[in-house]
Amino acid sequence: MQHAFDLSVSASGPLAGDILLPGDKSLSHRAALFAALAEGTSTIDRFLVSGVTRAMLNALTSLGVAWDLSGECLTVQGKGLRGFSPPTGPLFCGNSATTIRMLAGALAASGTPCVLDGSEGLRKRPMGRITDPLLKMGVPIATADGCAPLTLSARRKELPLRASEHTLPVASAQVKSCLILAALAADGPTTLREPGPSRDHTERMLTAMGADIRTEEPLTVRVAPLARPLAPLDLTLPGDISSAAFLLVAAALVPGSSILIRDVGLNPTRTGILDVLREMGALVSVANQHMTAGEPVGDIGLTAAPLKAVRVHGDTVVRMIDEFPVFAVAACFAEGVTEVRDAEELRYKETDRISVLCGELRKLGARLDEHKDGFTLRGGTLQGGVCEAQGDHRLAMSLALAGLAAPLPVTVRHAEILNESFPDFVPQLRMLGATAGLRT
């Protein structure tokens, strides 16, 4: 059990430094699970050790998968697509929708009976997005009024699922990944169509492991049933651009700052925050670009410059869906009025991120108006003060950064939730020169 603490951040001098982040959270999730579905021993270096990835590893243990974690190096003994053992009790996925949705797809493919459950927050996340298409494929799965817990009943493992076509209601990498995993055990090709772009980490990694997954036309993915066992992984994960976003915004808020974050994943489905920071006026550069395990990687530099308001909407929303809390903090110190639209999906994250974000920023003096699909925010109004993390790891870190540029310090209560995704956040912030204090 993690210890509770409050996090206080106050104005400091310019931030500077050269940072190497822990591995990407989305890739860590996938690498652990996909390694379990492979046949053979996988080695995954720079694995992110955090609350959400621990939930995945604990679930794999309950499914009979052997693994070893030495520092940031994870070794997994794969059991194959149908090799899971039925767990003796429900698998607890914590607050992680990625964990529960991807496990549902993997368990559907394996035919393993299981109950998937999680925190009260996770129990509020919509699960019909995955269970409806899984039922169409022949997966015996049930929900509690459209939410977790999810109950998968036993199915003969040698019987394939039904190949089908699915048009997804929202652009969601979690939903897409769930259905791709299930489709590996179907009796023919499965087609998935999305209304907009979403992260393609699953397609890239599974293809590298030998799966036949193709993008035949824009926003359409075709998944063939698995013809041979998935090959084990041997890779070093890149740094997490979602974690990098916090440090980039920190530097953007303090005049005279200049930082470099090395070896960060630059998947184009996730670089919306870089485009928006450039549009706001920050001096963002990318160097040393290369490929690692099918993913583009590079070094990101940012030098502070006066920020101006922007309008964020359309496909850019999906490409920075996890960065809106920290983007909103940057917008609080930009000149002009910032507007966010087409972002209703934020209401279905760890919290209702539109409502909660607006409420906590108002506590710090920010002036903003909430909309069904976003918000309008007036720059130059945030003053500082005390706010709540609200059980949301990204909100906790984002709100704390406001203290770097506000007239008064910012204290975030119950900030320990940040350990869910970025346990090194405070040490990294201090390394750059920020004034950040913890109080238990």
C-alpha positions in Angstrom: 0.0 0.0 0.0 1.4 3.4 -1.0 1.9 6.2 1.6 -0.3 9.3 1.2 1.4 12.6 0.6 0.7 16.1 -0.5 2.9 17.7 -3.2 3.8 21.4 -3.1 5.5 23.3 -6.0 6.6 26.9 -6.0 8.3 29.3 -8.4 11.9 28.6 -9.1 14.7 29.7 -11.5 15.0 28.4 -15.0 14.8 24.7 -15.5 17.7 22.9 -17.2 18.9 19.4 -17.7 19.3 16.2 -19.7 16.7 13.6 -18.7 16.2 9.8 -19.5 12.7 8.7 -18.6 11.4 5.3 -17.6 9.8 3.2 -20.3 6.6 3.9 -22.0 3.5 2.9 -20.0 1.4 1.9 -23.0 4.2 -0.2 -24.4 5.0 -1.7 -21.0 1.4 -2.9 -20.7 1.5 -4.5 -24.1 4.9 -6.0 -23.9 4.1 -7.9 -20.7 0.8 -9.3 -22.0 2.0 -10.0 -25.5 5.1 -11.8 -24.1 2.8 -14.0 -22.1 0.9 -14.9 -25.3 4.1 -15.8 -27.1 5.9 -19.1 -27.0 9.4 -18.8 -25.5 11.2 -16.4 -23.2 10.9 -12.6 -23.8 13.2 -10.0 -22.4 11.9 -6.4 -22.0 14.3 -3.8 -20.8 13.4 -0.3 -19.5 10.0 -1.7 -18.4 8.0 0.8 -16.4 7.5 -0.3 -12.9 4.4 1.5 -11.6 1.0 0.9 -10.1 -0.8 0.1 -13.4 1.9 -2.2 -14.7 2.0 -4.1 -11.4 -1.7 -4.8 -11.9 -0.9 -6.4 -15.3 2.0 -8.5 -13.9 -0.1 -9.7 -10.9 -2.9 -10.7 -13.3 -0.3 -12.7 -15.4 0.8 -14.5 -12.2 -2.8 -15.5 -11.5 -3.1 -16.8 -15.1 -0.1 -19.1 -14.5 2.5 -17.0 -16.4 6.0 -17.0 -14.9 7.9 -13.7 -15.0 10.9 -12.1 -13.3 11.6 -8.4 -12.7 15.1 -7.3 -12.1 15.3 -3.5 -11.8 13.8 -2.4 -15.1 14.4 -5.7 -16.9 11.3 -7.9 -17.2 11.7 -11.6 -18.3 8.5 -13.5 -19.2 8.0 -17.2 -19.9 5.4 -17.2 -22.6 2.5 -19.8 -22.6 1.1 -19.3 -26.0 -2.3 -17.9 -27.2 -4.3 -20.6 -25.4 -2.0 -21.4 -22.5 -3.5 -19.4 -19.7 -4.6 -21.3 -16.6 -8.0 -20.4 -15.0 -7.3 -18.1 -12.0 -8.6 -19.1 -8.6 -10.3 -15.7 -8.1 -11.1 -12.4 -9.8 -8.2 -10.5 -11.5 -8.0 -7.0 -10.0 -7.0 -4.4 -12.6 -6.8 -1.5 -10.2 -7.7 1.8 -11.9 -6.3 0.7 -15.3 -8.8 0.5 -18.2 -5.9 -0.5 -20.5 -5.3 -3.6 -18.3 -8.9 -4.7 -18.1 -9.7 -4.2 -21.8 -6.6 -5.8 -23.1 -6.9 -8.7 -20.7 -10.5 -9.2 -21.8 -9.3 -9.6 -25.4 -6.5 -12.0 -24.5 -8.8 -14.1 -22.3 -11.4 -14.2 -25.1 -8.7 -15.6 -27.5 -7.6 -18.1 -24.9 -11.0 -19.3 -23.9 -10.1 -19.0 -20.2 -12.9 -18.4 -17.7 -12.2 -15.4 -15.5 -13.7 -12.4 -13.7 -12.0 -9.0 -14.3 -12.6 -6.3 -11.7 -11.1 -3.1 -10.5 -11.4 0.0 -8.4 -14.6 2.0 -7.9 -13.3 4.4 -10.6 -12.7 1.6 -13.1 -16.1 0.2 -12.4 -17.6 3.4 -13.8 -15.8 3.1 -17.2 -17.9 2.0 -20.1 -17.2 -1.7 -21.1 -20.0 -2.2 -23.6 -17.5 -0.9 -26.2 -15.6 -4.2 -26.0 -18.3 -6.6 -24.7 -20.8 -5.9 -27.6 -18.3 -6.8 -30.4 -16.9 -9.7 -28.3 -20.3 -11.2 -27.9 -20.7 -10.9 -31.7 -17.6 -12.9 -32.1 -19.0 -15.7 -29.8 -17.2 -14.8 -26.6 -19.3 -15.7 -23.5 -18.8 -12.4 -21.6 -21.2 -10.5 -19.3 -21.0 -7.1 -17.6 -22.5 -5.4 -14.5 -24.9 -3.0 -16.3 -22.3 -2.2 -19.0 -19.4 -1.8 -16.6 -16.9 -4.0 -14.6 -16.8 -6.6 -13.3 -16.6 -8.5 -16.5 -17.3 -12.3 -16.4 -15.9 -14.5 -19.1 -17.3 -18.0 -19.0 -15.5 -21.2 -20.1 -15.2 -21.9 -23.8 -13.6 -24.8 -25.5 -10.1 -23.5 -26.3 -9.9 -25.4 -29.6 -13.0 -23.7 -31.0 -12.3 -20.5 -32.9 -14.2 -17.3 -32.5 -16.3 -15.9 -35.3 -14.6 -13.6 -37.7 -16.6 -10.4 -38.2 -16.6 -6.8 -39.1 -16.8 -4.1 -36.4 -17.3 -0.3 -36.7 -16.1 1.2 -33.4 -18.2 4.0 -31.9 -15.1 5.9 -30.8 -11.4 6.0 -31.7 -9.9 4.0 -28.9 -6.6 2.1 -28.8 -7.9 0.1 -25.8 -11.0 -1.1 -27.6 -9.1 -1.7 -30.8 -6.4 -3.7 -29.0 -8.9 -5.8 -27.2 -10.6 -6.8 -30.4 -7.3 -7.4 -32.2 -6.2 -9.9 -29.6 -9.5 -11.7 -29.8 -9.3 -11.8 -33.6 -6.1 -13.7 -33.4 -8.2 -16.7 -32.4 -11.0 -16.2 -35.0 -11.9 -18.5 -37.9 -11.1 -15.9 -40.5 -10.0 -12.3 -41.0 -11.6 -9.7 -38.7 -12.0 -6.1 -39.9 -12.1 -3.1 -37.5 -13.1 0.4 -38.6 -12.6 3.5 -36.4 -14.1 7.0 -36.7 -10.7 8.6 -36.3 -7.0 7.7 -35.7 -5.9 6.0 -32.4 -2.7 4.7 -31.1 -1.2 1.8 -33.2 1.2 0.4 -30.6 -0.6 -3.0 -30.6 -0.5 -3.4 -34.4 3.2 -2.5 -34.5 4.3 -4.8 -31.7 2.2 -7.8 -32.7 3.3 -7.5 -36.3 6.9 -7.6 -35.1 6.0 -10.8 -33.3 4.7 -12.4 -36.4 1.0 -11.6 -36.5 -0.7 -10.6 -39.8 -2.3 -7.2 -39.1 -2.7 -4.8 -42.0 -4.0 -1.3 -42.5 -5.8 -1.8 -45.8 -7.3 1.7 -46.0 -7.3 4.7 -43.7 -8.8 3.9 -40.2 -9.4 0.3 -41.1 -7.4 -2.6 -39.7 -7.6 -6.2 -41.0 -6.5 -9.0 -38.5 -5.9 -12.5 -39.8 -6.1 -15.5 -37.4 -2.8 -16.5 -36.0 -1.1 -18.9 -38.3 1.9 -19.7 -36.1 2.9 -18.9 -32.5 3.8 -15.4 -31.6 7.6 -15.0 -31.4 9.0 -13.8 -28.1 10.2 -10.2 -27.6 13.7 -9.0 -27.1 13.6 -5.2 -26.9 14.3 -2.0 -24.9 11.3 0.2 -24.6 11.5 4.0 -25.4 10.6 6.7 -22.9 7.0 7.7 -22.4 5.9 10.8 -24.3 3.0 11.2 -21.9 5.5 11.5 -19.0 7.8 13.7 -21.1 4.9 16.1 -21.6 4.9 17.0 -17.9 8.6 18.0 -18.0 8.2 19.8 -21.3 5.4 21.9 -20.0 7.3 22.5 -16.8 10.1 24.0 -18.9 7.7 25.9 -21.1 6.3 27.7 -18.0 9.5 29.1 -16.6 11.3 31.8 -18.7 14.9 30.9 -19.5 14.4 27.2 -19.3 15.9 24.7 -21.7 15.7 20.9 -21.3 16.5 17.8 -23.3 14.6 14.5 -22.9 16.4 11.6 -24.5 15.1 8.4 -26.2 11.4 9.2 -26.2 8.8 7.3 -28.2 7.6 9.5 -31.1 4.7 7.4 -32.5 2.8 9.9 -34.7 -0.5 8.9 -33.0 0.8 10.4 -29.8 2.8 13.5 -30.7 -0.2 16.0 -30.8 1.2 17.6 -27.6 4.4 18.5 -29.4 2.5 20.1 -32.3 0.3 22.1 -29.9 3.3 23.3 -27.8 4.9 24.5 -31.0 1.7 26.3 -32.0 1.6 28.0 -28.5 5.1 29.4 -29.1 7.4 27.0 -27.3 10.6 26.1 -29.1 10.4 22.4 -29.6 13.0 20.3 -31.4 13.4 16.6 -32.2 16.8 15.0 -32.9 18.5 11.6 -33.1 15.5 10.0 -34.7 15.6 6.2 -35.1 13.4 3.1 -34.9 13.2 0.7 -31.9 11.0 -2.4 -32.1 8.9 -0.8 -34.8 8.4 2.4 -33.0 10.0 5.8 -33.9 12.2 7.2 -31.1 14.1 10.4 -30.7 15.4 13.2 -28.3 13.0 16.1 -27.6 14.3 19.5 -26.7 12.3 22.5 -25.4 13.3 26.1 -24.8 10.9 28.4 -23.1 9.3 31.3 -25.0 6.2 33.3 -24.4 3.1 31.2 -24.8 -0.1 32.2 -26.7 -3.6 30.7 -26.7 -4.6 28.1 -29.2 -7.7 26.1 -30.3 -7.5 22.3 -30.1 -10.0 20.2 -31.9 -10.5 17.4 -34.5 -7.9 14.6 -34.9 -5.4 16.5 -32.7 -7.6 15.6 -29.7 -7.0 11.9 -30.1 -3.3 12.4 -30.7 -2.9 14.1 -27.2 -5.9 12.6 -25.3 -3.8 11.9 -22.2 -2.1 15.3 -22.2 -5.1 17.6 -21.7 -4.6 18.2 -18.0 -1.0 19.4 -18.5 -1.9 21.3 -21.6 -4.6 23.1 -19.7 -2.1 24.2 -17.1 0.2 25.5 -19.9 -2.9 27.4 -21.3 -3.4 29.0 -17.9 -0.2 31.0 -18.5 -0.7 31.7 -22.2 -1.8 35.0 -23.6 -5.4 35.0 -24.8 -8.3 32.5 -24.7 -7.7 28.8 -25.3 -10.5 26.6 -26.6 -10.8 22.8 -26.6 -13.6 21.1 -28.6 -14.3 17.5 -29.8 -12.9 16.1 -26.5 -16.0 14.5 -24.9 -14.0 11.3 -24.5 -12.1 13.0 -21.7 -15.3 12.5 -19.6 -14.7 8.7 -19.6 -11.1 8.6 -18.3 -9.9 7.8 -14.7 -12.2 10.7 -13.8 -14.5 13.0 -15.8 -11.4 14.9 -16.8 -13.3 17.9 -18.2 -15.4 18.5 -15.1 -12.7 17.6 -12.6 -10.0 19.5 -14.4 -12.1 22.6 -14.6 -13.2 22.4 -11.0 -9.6 22.0 -9.6 -8.2 24.8 -11.8 -11.0 27.1 -10.5 -9.7 26.4 -7.0 -6.4 27.9 -8.1 -8.0 31.0 -9.5 -8.3 30.0 -13.2 -11.2 31.4 -15.2 -12.7 28.9 -17.5 -16.0 27.7 -18.9 -16.9 24.0 -19.2 -18.5 22.6 -22.4 -19.9 19.1 -23.1 -16.9 18.4 -25.3 -14.2 20.6 -23.9 -13.6 24.0 -22.2 -12.7 27.6 -22.8 -9.9 29.0 -20.6 -8.6 32.5 -20.1 -4.9 32.8 -19.7 -3.2 34.9 -17.0 -5.8 34.2 -14.2 -4.4 31.3 -12.2 -3.1 32.4 -8.8 -2.1 29.3 -6.9 -3.4 27.6 -3.7 -4.6 24.2 -2.6 -6.3 21.6 -4.8 -7.1 17.9 -4.9 -5.6 15.1 -7.1 -9.1 13.5 -7.3 -7.6 10.0 -7.7 -6.2 10.9 -11.1 -2.5 10.5 -11.6 -2.2 12.9 -14.6 -4.3 15.5 -12.8 -2.1 15.4 -9.8 1.1 16.0 -11.7 -0.4 18.7 -14.0 -1.9 20.8 -11.2 1.4 20.7 -9.3 3.2 22.2 -12.3 1.1 25.3 -12.0 3.1 26.3 -9.0 6.2 26.9 -11.1 4.6 30.0 -12.7 1.8 31.1 -10.3 2.1 34.0 -7.9 1.5 31.6 -5.0 2.7 28.0 -4.5 0.4 25.2 -5.5 -0.3 22.3 -3.1 -1.9 19.1 -4.5 -3.5 17.0 -1.8 -3.4 13.1 -2.1 -0.8 13.4 -4.8 0.5 9.8 -4.2 -1.7 8.7 -7.1 1.0 9.9 -9.4 2.9 6.6 -8.7 0.3 4.9 -10.9 2.2 6.0 -14.0 5.3 8.2 -13.2 6.9 7.3 -9.8 10.0 9.3 -10.7 8.0 12.5 -11.4 9.2 14.5 -8.3 12.9 13.4 -8.5 13.0 14.3 -12.2 11.4 17.6 -11.5 13.9 18.4 -8.8 16.7 17.3 -11.1 15.7 20.0 -13.5 15.9 22.6 -10.7 12.2 22.9 -9.6 11.3 23.5 -6.0 9.0 20.6 -5.1 8.2 19.3 -1.6 6.4 16.3 -0.2 4.4 16.3 3.1 2.9 13.0 4.5 
